[in-house]
Structure formats: C-alpha cells, structure tokens
Amino acid sequence: MNAVVNEAGAVGAAKPKISWDGKVHSYRPLPDWRDRVSPRLRFHEEAADDLDPVTYEVIRHRLWMINMAHGETITRVSGSPMLSSLDFNMSILTEDAELLLSAPYVQYLNTPAPLGIRYILEKYSDQPGIEDGDVYCGNDPWIGACHQMDVLIACPIFVDGQLFAWAANAGHQYDMGGVVPGGWPQKAEDVFSDPVCLPPFKLVEKGVMRKDLEAMYVRQSRMPDLVALDLRAQLAGVNFAREQIVEMCRQFGAATVKAAMRRILAHSQRAFQEKLRRIPDGTWSEVRYLDEALPGDRRTYRTQLNITKKSDQLVIDNKGTDPQTIGTNGITYASWSGSILGTFAVTTIYEQLFAVGGAARQIDYQPEPGLLTCVDFPAEASGGIMQVVTLGGAAQTLIARMLGTDPELKGDAVASGPDFQLPVLTGYNDRGAYFGQALLEGMGGGSGARSYRDGVETSGPSYSPLSMVTNVETVEQWYPILYLYRYEGCDGGGAGKWRGGTGAVVAITQYRARSIEVITNTSGQSVSTHNAMGINGGYPSPAAHYRVLKDTNLLELFRLKRMPGRADEIEAREDFRLRAKSNGTPIGPGDVVELRTVGGGGYGDPIEREPGRVAADVRNGYVSTGVAHEVYGVALDATGRFDAEGSVARRRAILAERGRWRPASSIPGTADAIAAAPVVPASGEPSRAIHEYVVARDAKGRRVLACVRCDHELGSYGGNYKHHLLVDEGPLTLIPTNQDPKVFLDDQMVFRRYCCPGCQVLMAMEVARAGDPVRPEVLLDAGPAPMSR
C-alpha cells in the first residue's frame, strides 16, 4: 500500500491504485518526494543553535510585516476591483515548501501553496530548473490553485547560492477566459468550458519576464490589459518579499533567520497540540447540502466533513459526500484542505500570527477522490469554487463544537458566518467598452455568535479578516451602475441566546450602459434553505436572495428627485428571485437588482436571551417584533419596551409546545442506533462539558451524557445524544424570513429542532432532507474496552 502525505508532511494511508499526481487525481506529494528533486538544487538547511528570545521576536515580527507589506504592494500596483478588495493572500514558506506564515486575507487562497511549490520542486527542479530570480506561475486546481482565477505566483529565495525559502501569493485575476465572463461559468459541464487551466510554468527567468509566455497568458482574457497589470502586481509582491528576506539574512545571518523560522513552526505546532489535548477524543461530523449542479437543476447534493481527534492529532476526511457530477458543485483537494487549514488559522491558533504550518503538522487529510469535495479531472473547477465557503462554514461549526468542550477554549467558539452570494455583472458601457466582474457585497455578511456575545453586524467573512465591502462610489466609477441603497437588514442573523450579526441589503440599477446582464453564483443552499448554521440550539441564519424588479417606476422617481431607500418604495410590473445559478438576466433602464446578504448563526437557546437585549434589537432594527415574540418569547408593549409578565407567559408557552414534540427515537433508524451504542464504563473522572447544555458524567457504573440544566440522562458517552431528545420536524419557513424552498428545489428539505425531554431547553438544529436519519454532531471515543450489554 502506498503512503501519501499532506502538504505539511503528515503521513496517512492511501487507497491502492490512487495516483495523486495532479493528472486525474489531485497532486499530493509522496513521503519520498525530495528524492526526485534535482541534486543540482541545494537546500539551505543550516540553523543556528543559539537564538536569544529578543532576536527571535524581532525576526518573527519582521517576517509578519514582510507578509503584510507584500499585500500592500499588490494593492498599490494593481488597478483591478478584485485585488483592490483584497481578494488574495500571500505566504512565506521554508526551503522545502513547508508553510511558515500566511496573512490575514482570504485564508483558503494560498494555503495550497505548499502543494504547488512541491510540485515545482519535484517536477521542474531539473528542467527547466529553479534558479535565483525565477518566478513560477500556475492556476491548475489539481496542483496548487483553488480555481483557475486564483493564480499562484511562487518565487524561490536564494541565499549564498542555496534555496533558502519561498515567497508566494494567490490572487484573483480579473478574467481568464471560459464560456462566461468573470470566470464563474455556471453552465460549464466540465473543465473544458472553464477559464484556461495552466500547470506551473516559469514566467520569470533569472529576473527577466518571458514575453512569449506572458502573451500566451493574457491572450486568454477578455480584458488582457487589466490581467497584465494584476500579474505585475502579484510579481511585485513576491519580488518585494524576496528582497526583504534576503536583506534580513544579510543583517542577522541566514542561519539565525532559519533558526527563527524553525522556532515559529515549533511554537505553532506546540500551541495547537496543547489545545487539542484539552478536547476529548472523538469524531465530529457536519453535513451540508448544495443546490443545483447546473442552472435549473432542482436536486440537492450532500457533502460531509468529519474531524477525528485522537490525543493531539487530527484525521480529516470527506466520507459521506456524494460523488462528483457534471456541473459546478465540486472543489479540488487543494481547495478542500486549504479551506480547512485556513479555518483553523482564524479560530484556533490566531495568536500565532497566522503561522499555520506548525498546526498543519498535526493534521492528516484522508480524502476520497472523485467526491464533490475532492473532484477528479476533468470536472468543472472554477464555477464551483463558491462551495469552498460552505465547506469552511462546516469546518468552523465543527471547530466551535470542539472548542466548546473546554471551559477556557470555549471563549473562542464562534458559530459560522454565512455562505456567499456572488452576482456578476457583464455588458457594455455607453462608450461601447466591455465590462464584466463580480459585486462583492457578500463581504458584508454578519459574523456568527460567540459563546458569550453577539456576532458583529456586516463584519465580513471570518475566513478573510481584512476583506471589505468596496465603497459604492468606487464601484460606480468602475461599472455603469448606480447604487440605490445599502443598509443593514432585519432578522438576518441566526436567533439565539447570543444572535448572529446581521447582513446587508443592497440595490443597484444600470446607469449609462448599453447593456447589462446579471449572472448568479452561489454557495451551498444559501438562497433556498438557509445560510450559517447555529450551534448549541442557536438558529441558522435565513436564506439570502437575488431579487429583480422589472419595468419599475424608478426613472419617474428620479424625475421627481426621489431616491428610494427600500424595495417597497418602488413599483414594478415583475418582481422575482433568481436561482442560485443563472447565466444572464438582462437588466434594462429602470430595472432594479436587490441582493440580500445575511449573517452568522446563533448560539444557544433563543428564549435564554435577556429580554432587554431583544427589545434593544427591535429598536435598532436588527430583530422584528414578530421574531421577538415567536422565537425569543419576548412580548413588547406599545413603546417597544419588553413586557415582563407577557414575556414570562410567552416563554412558558414555548416550553410547553416543545414538550409536545415527538421523541427523536421515532425517526427511522434511531432505535437500532441506540441499541448499537457502546456502553462505556464509569471513568472515575469528574463531570465535563461536551456542549453548552450537555455534560459527561458517571452514573451507576457507566459514563453517560446528561442535560446540564435538569440532569436528564441522554444515553451512553459513546452514543449520539440527539437520539434521546424530543424533535420537531417542520418546514424551512420556521427560520425567520425564509421563503418556501420548493420554489427552487424538488427535494423536500426539513428543519429539525431538538430539545431536552426534561427541561425543554433547545439543544440542536438540523437542515436535512426529509427521511434523513438523526445526524450525530459528535461520537466520543468510547475507549478500548466498552462494556457488553
């Protein structure tokens, strides 16, 4: 049996006959990959034995600032809307491409850089070679790019004739071709309708740009001049980083800098190990569904992410995910693994200044190829990239549940943010010049709730800490459009003891355009069923929408010098929502496109939220009076203040209603699963939290799970606690502001709410297909010798 390694070096068992070479299956370097590096290429591996703490901190922060200035260099050189909105990331890597430092931009974009660079080292170190002044470029998703628009630039750094390190970035290029402008071809059945797919090639040779290769590269684009400028921006970034690192080696000595790099990795690894040891062993799983493989498809597709924790090691797999299909629902291994590692960077080891390489040493990725989250060539790879956001949300949900098992780590538990909606505008301006690019209003989504506070309104995605919503005046300068309004929406965050931050509502119309069409690209089920999942009884955030108002009275309002601030101020002959994936809806003079982004998931039972906070949310426009009453159980008087007596009565009524829900054991398959659950002997250990409302404790010689509030027993320590709850299975319209997903889907999707049979505290939620079994959030390690029944 062959062994494979992830990009950080963790060893795992591969299935026989899987060739992870970047041709059909994705590239994953074998343990002996360095044996295939040309002996002519010498690695710098000397590290000083003595490194004082002050020098270490100076070098560590210098490397951090080099990465940050690398990003600033890109934005200053580039003139594109994508790079101006910080749709990139950069990294510094060791001589053998172990990821040293990332940066606080889009996390998943450059975490696959070790894959691309090790491919270069293994395949090209002999011919065409790797020399001082070279820069490699590539966008092959089966090698080291997330999708073809996120172009990898990799620059070797030499010191004294030896390969010392690498500087790399991945940035979203403006347009790299394909059947649909902008690079997200939702109607593409396979990669051959995608933007051009280029394995790594040497674009800069000994400091000189290869003009023939640059001409080949920009020829693919509808906007070659802008792509050429973006390319130079990315090249300027790695050249800056190379110069700064070489200068640092001159100042401190190469061996001293190398010692600091190794210590950064060691500290990151140790910090991650220490946190993992505080979490009980077990397997955490999350299922998310995707909509429509191609525009108009009314089916749903299942993905599953599993994280198994044993001591200080993680094994991560995609078992339970549907096989890949034609169309735009799949992502490659580079996107899958990069998104997961990037999520750990912002949730678990943030104090390490994005030194993620050490943490990566503790992760063993074991994907099954040919599934939707590890697609094989020639699957479509560019238009499906939005699903990486859904995967990242699943990873954040699992990590939050894991962190919630420890009283100190619990403070870092954050429900996920929303999925992503990406409308692309294409057409011609009043001068006949072509334009086409995305509106990044999705960057205005709200964040998930924490274990101790609400999410942040319109904060932007957690996987991209520095990304921002672009100023409307800037976007209007780029495109022939006019913004009508942009405001924070109501009921956009998931309800909970702590609620998710809300998102925004934005509307545009064409302005001095010969023609405009809107193309929609969407992750997950974010315009049909829901967005971010809540945790520990918190509600999901609702579905977003692309809304089109046709043949409106907008031009008449303009003549009257009135600017509408809400859609209900506009009269329209047609008012409809666009599907998750669509290939071009014409927008004429006076037509309006409204995009609603939403927020993050909630945390905890909503009826445990302080009534005064609910009343303040209503006054501030973040929660409606109807949701305050129905979901939070808070009654308000005519002045908007909460009615204490009415709120007590309403919350009692909610608990009484939950008490009438049916046992989860009545769902098919649950009774058999309860019977098969291992009986775990009492450990003699004290009680410990497993969940906001679930504790593990000993009882009558067994280790069991129980409700924190009322001590109601919830089955064996090694079983699925949800099997022992009460469940309500209802329509998705139970999520505030949701519309019926049957507009878009034939598969029946249901919303399940689970509560404790003893005290009716709300413990869990699921969005599932009708007929799905009860899904486990976690199956704790039952130990080596469970008791027989």
C-alpha positions, -999 to 999 in steps of 0.1 A, spaced: 0 0 0 14 34 -10 17 61 16 7 97 9 14 129 28 -5 161 31 13 193 21 26 198 56 41 163 59 16 143 79 16 107 68 -16 87 61 -26 55 44 -36 58 8 -60 35 -10 -43 12 -35 -41 24 -71 -47 61 -63 -20 81 -81 -20 116 -65 0 131 -94 -21 161 -104 -33 145 -137 -66 128 -128 -65 129 -90 -51 160 -73 -14 163 -66 -3 152 -32 34 147 -26 46 112 -16 68 109 15 99 104 -8 91 134 -30 125 150 -22 143 120 -38 130 133 -71 145 168 -66 175 175 -88 208 172 -69 219 204 -86 194 223 -64 210 228 -30 187 234 0 198 258 28 192 239 60 217 253 84 202 268 115 219 285 144 220 265 177 217 296 199 188 321 192 181 345 220 144 354 226 147 391 216 163 383 183 136 356 177 108 381 183 124 407 161 127 383 132 93 368 138 76 402 136 98 413 107 86 383 87 50 391 97 54 427 84 71 415 52 39 395 45 17 424 53 37 448 31 36 421 4 -2 425 4 1 463 4 24 461 -26 -2 442 -46 -29 467 -39 -7 496 -48 3 482 -82 -30 466 -92 -58 486 -107 -84 458 -106 -115 457 -84 -108 422 -72 -73 429 -58 -84 463 -45 -110 444 -24 -81 423 -10 -92 391 -28 -58 375 -24 -34 360 2 3 355 5 27 333 24 63 327 33 75 291 31 106 271 41 131 259 16 112 226 11 78 244 9 65 239 44 40 267 51 56 291 76 34 322 76 2 331 60 -15 365 62 -50 378 73 -65 380 38 -87 352 21 -74 322 40 -80 294 16 -64 311 -14 -28 305 -6 -29 276 20 -25 253 -10 8 270 -20 29 241 -5 12 217 -30 21 239 -60 56 246 -49 64 209 -40 51 200 -75 76 226 -90 104 211 -69 96 176 -77 88 180 -114 108 210 -126 140 213 -105 160 196 -132 143 210 -163 136 240 -167 153 244 -133 149 266 -102 173 295 -100 178 328 -83 155 354 -99 130 328 -112 92 331 -106 67 304 -114 31 309 -122 2 285 -124 -36 281 -119 -42 244 -121 -67 234 -94 -54 198 -93 -19 211 -84 -19 242 -62 -47 267 -70 -82 269 -56 -96 276 -90 -83 290 -123 -90 326 -114 -69 324 -82 -34 324 -98 -5 311 -78 28 330 -80 58 313 -64 92 328 -61 123 309 -48 146 328 -25 183 321 -27 209 329 -1 246 322 -9 236 300 -39 213 278 -18 175 277 -18 166 294 15 128 299 13 99 307 -9 75 337 -12 41 331 -28 8 347 -33 -25 337 -49 -47 365 -63 -80 366 -81 -73 376 -117 -99 397 -134 -109 374 -162 -90 343 -175 -115 333 -202 -140 305 -203 -175 304 -216 -189 330 -191 -173 364 -184 -156 367 -150 -145 331 -146 -175 316 -128 -192 296 -157 -223 282 -140 -233 264 -172 -200 246 -176 -203 208 -175 -165 202 -172 -131 219 -171 -131 224 -208 -156 252 -205 -137 268 -177 -110 295 -179 -77 282 -191 -61 256 -168 -23 261 -166 1 238 -146 30 258 -131 54 273 -156 84 296 -153 72 330 -162 102 350 -150 137 336 -157 166 349 -138 148 382 -132 135 386 -168 99 382 -178 92 357 -205 73 378 -230 62 348 -251 46 332 -220 31 364 -208 15 369 -242 1 334 -241 -12 340 -206 -31 373 -212 -44 361 -246 -70 340 -227 -86 371 -211 -114 393 -223 -96 422 -205 -59 414 -212 -46 449 -202 -61 446 -167 -49 410 -163 -14 421 -173 -14 447 -146 -27 423 -120 0 398 -130 26 425 -124 11 434 -91 15 398 -79 50 396 -93 59 429 -75 46 413 -42 68 383 -43 98 403 -55 94 427 -26 92 397 -1 123 381 -17 143 413 -14 133 419 22 141 383 33 175 384 16 182 417 33 172 402 67 196 373 61 224 399 55 215 417 87 211 387 111 228 359 93 210 332 73 215 306 99 199 328 126 169 336 104 165 299 96 166 291 133 138 317 139 117 301 111 120 267 126 111 280 160 80 297 146 69 263 132 77 246 165 58 271 186 28 270 163 28 232 164 31 231 202 3 256 208 -20 236 185 -11 203 203 -18 218 237 -52 229 227 -61 196 211 -51 177 242 -78 197 261 -105 183 238 -120 148 244 -112 122 217 -140 116 192 -153 123 157 -172 155 149 -193 155 117 -212 181 97 -234 176 67 -242 204 42 -262 202 11 -255 220 -22 -281 232 -47 -282 225 -85 -252 211 -103 -262 232 -133 -286 261 -137 -322 249 -135 -313 216 -117 -338 211 -89 -319 184 -70 -297 187 -39 -262 172 -33 -247 161 0 -213 169 14 -199 157 47 -169 168 67 -155 146 95 -128 155 120 -115 127 142 -94 138 171 -71 115 190 -48 130 216 -31 158 197 -37 145 162 -65 151 137 -76 129 108 -100 147 84 -120 130 57 -149 135 34 -167 102 39 -205 106 33 -201 131 5 -218 125 -28 -198 115 -59 -188 144 -83 -212 152 -110 -211 173 -142 -215 210 -135 -204 235 -109 -207 219 -75 -172 204 -69 -139 216 -55 -105 200 -57 -83 187 -29 -63 220 -28 -95 239 -20 -108 213 4 -76 211 25 -67 247 22 -102 258 34 -99 236 65 -64 247 74 -74 284 69 -104 279 92 -81 266 120 -58 297 114 -86 321 123 -103 301 150 -78 281 169 -43 294 165 -50 331 158 -25 341 184 3 327 163 1 355 137 -11 331 110 19 307 115 -3 278 103 25 255 92 32 241 127 -5 233 132 -7 216 98 19 190 110 -9 177 133 -34 172 105 -37 141 84 -60 146 54 -76 114 42 -99 124 13 -116 100 -10 -111 113 -46 -140 116 -70 -163 131 -45 -177 166 -46 -151 179 -21 -122 162 -39 -131 162 -76 -110 144 -102 -101 159 -136 -118 169 -159 -145 181 -135 -156 217 -137 -135 235 -111 -138 273 -115 -176 280 -112 -179 256 -83 -153 274 -62 -180 291 -41 -187 258 -24 -154 263 -6 -172 288 16 -198 262 25 -170 238 34 -153 264 55 -186 271 74 -189 234 81 -153 233 94 -160 264 116 -191 247 131 -171 216 139 -142 236 154 -167 256 176 -182 224 189 -148 210 197 -136 242 215 -168 243 235 -158 211 254 -131 231 274 -140 260 297 -110 281 286 -112 273 248 -150 278 249 -144 316 246 -130 310 211 -161 291 200 -178 310 172 -207 299 150 -200 301 113 -207 331 91 -230 329 61 -224 313 28 -216 335 -2 -237 350 -30 -217 364 -60 -236 383 -87 -215 390 -118 -224 420 -140 -215 419 -177 -222 441 -206 -211 473 -224 -209 508 -211 -221 539 -230 -188 541 -249 -192 505 -262 -164 492 -239 -169 457 -225 -170 452 -187 -176 422 -165 -169 415 -129 -184 405 -96 -201 426 -70 -186 416 -37 -215 427 -15 -212 392 1 -183 407 20 -209 425 41 -223 394 58 -226 393 96 -204 371 118 -215 342 139 -224 344 175 -198 336 202 -203 317 234 -205 350 253 -216 377 229 -235 385 197 -219 383 163 -208 415 146 -231 432 121 -219 433 85 -185 423 97 -174 403 66 -163 367 64 -142 353 92 -120 334 66 -109 368 53 -103 391 82 -91 422 62 -115 419 33 -141 447 29 -171 458 11 -160 483 -15 -173 519 -13 -203 524 -36 -186 554 -53 -157 533 -63 -178 506 -78 -199 532 -96 -166 545 -111 -157 510 -124 -191 500 -138 -221 517 -154 -244 512 -124 -259 533 -97 -265 522 -61 -300 529 -48 -294 518 -12 -273 498 11 -285 492 46 -282 466 74 -311 441 72 -336 429 98 -336 393 111 -305 385 91 -286 367 118 -295 334 134 -315 337 166 -300 325 199 -291 333 234 -264 352 215 -276 360 180 -256 361 148 -247 395 133 -269 407 106 -260 413 69 -269 440 44 -295 447 17 -282 464 -15 -299 475 -47 -284 487 -80 -297 498 -114 -280 504 -147 -266 539 -154 -255 549 -189 -250 513 -201 -257 500 -235 -265 466 -219 -261 448 -186 -268 412 -176 -266 397 -141 -251 362 -136 -256 345 -102 -231 322 -85 -240 309 -50 -225 285 -24 -244 259 -5 -282 264 -2 -278 300 7 -307 313 -15 -330 283 -9 -329 269 26 -305 288 50 -270 302 54 -249 298 85 -258 270 109 -262 279 146 -247 259 174 -259 245 207 -296 253 199 -289 286 181 -309 291 149 -294 292 114 -294 324 95 -320 326 68 -317 323 30 -304 353 11 -318 364 -22 -311 379 -57 -343 399 -64 -351 415 -97 -377 443 -102 -386 447 -138 -403 476 -156 -404 498 -125 -413 535 -119 -377 542 -109 -370 567 -137 -401 586 -128 -389 587 -91 -357 602 -104 -375 628 -124 -393 637 -91 -358 639 -74 -367 609 -51 -342 582 -43 -359 550 -30 -344 536 2 -363 503 2 -378 480 -24 -413 487 -12 -409 523 -23 -406 510 -59 -435 499 -81 -427 471 -105 -446 451 -132 -425 420 -123 -409 410 -90 -390 377 -89 -360 360 -73 -331 345 -93 -319 310 -88 -286 301 -71 -271 297 -105 -282 316 -136 -265 326 -168 -276 361 -176 -307 381 -168 -309 413 -188 -313 445 -167 -328 474 -187 -332 511 -179 -351 514 -146 -348 478 -137 -335 470 -102 -314 442 -88 -315 437 -50 -291 415 -32 -298 405 4 -268 391 23 -274 377 58 -254 370 89 -240 343 111 -255 315 131 -269 319 166 -255 304 198 -277 288 225 -315 287 231 -331 319 220 -355 320 250 -324 323 272 -316 357 257 -320 386 281 -354 403 272 -337 437 274 -313 428 246 -342 416 224 -360 449 230 -329 468 221 -325 447 189 -361 456 179 -355 493 185 -323 491 164 -339 473 136 -320 441 138 -349 419 150 -386 423 141 -413 424 167 -428 391 153 -395 372 157 -391 388 192 -424 372 202 -424 339 183 -387 329 186 -373 348 216 -405 347 236 -404 384 244 -435 405 245 -432 442 238 -455 470 249 -466 499 227 -434 518 235 -412 490 224 -401 480 260 -404 444 270 -435 433 289 -421 412 318 -454 394 326 -462 388 290 -427 375 282 -428 350 311 -462 337 298 -449 335 262 -417 316 272 -437 292 293 -459 286 262 -429 279 240 -416 254 265 -450 237 267 -451 235 229 -416 218 229 -428 193 254 -453 180 229 -426 173 203 -421 136 194 -392 115 206 -363 115 182 -362 77 186 -393 76 164 -373 87 134 -365 56 113 -331 40 122 -328 57 155 -339 29 177 -314 5 161 -286 31 166 -295 35 203 -293 -3 207 -259 -4 190 -244 24 210 -215 12 232 -219 11 270 -189 29 284 -177 21 319 -175 48 345 -142 66 343 -139 80 378 -132 114 362 -152 145 372 -180 157 350 -170 177 320 -189 198 294 -194 184 259 -218 211 247 -235 242 262 -263 220 275 -247 185 276 -223 172 302 -205 138 305 -206 122 340 -205 88 357 -238 72 367 -243 37 382 -210 23 368 -214 39 334 -202 70 316 -232 88 303 -243 121 287 -268 143 305 -285 177 303 -267 205 321 -299 222 331 -320 193 345 -296 163 346 -319 143 323 -298 113 310 -291 114 273 -276 80 266 -242 65 266 -210 85 264 -201 70 231 -236 74 215 -255 102 197 -271 123 224 -296 137 199 -313 102 198 -326 109 233 -341 143 226 -375 155 215 -377 167 179 -399 189 158 -396 184 121 -411 213 102 -408 235 71 -378 258 65 -402 287 69 -397 283 106 -364 301 101 -374 337 103 -379 355 69 -373 322 50 -395 315 19 -405 281 8 -375 264 -9 -399 245 -31 -396 275 -55 -362 262 -63 -360 225 -52 -378 193 -58 -361 175 -29 -381 181 3 -359 198 29 -369 200 65 -359 219 96 -354 199 127 -352 214 162 -342 192 192 -349 198 229 -342 181 262 -372 159 273 -367 170 309 -365 208 307 -372 215 270 -340 236 265 -332 238 228 -300 218 221 -296 213 184 -308 221 149 -306 204 115 -314 213 80 -320 179 64 -336 160 36 -369 145 46 -362 109 57 -326 116 67 -315 98 99 -307 118 130 -272 130 124 -246 129 151 -228 161 159 -201 141 178 -194 105 186 -170 105 216 -143 78 218 -158 50 238 -124 37 249 -106 5 242 -129 -18 262 -166 -8 262 -188 -29 285 -211 -55 269 -248 -52 274 
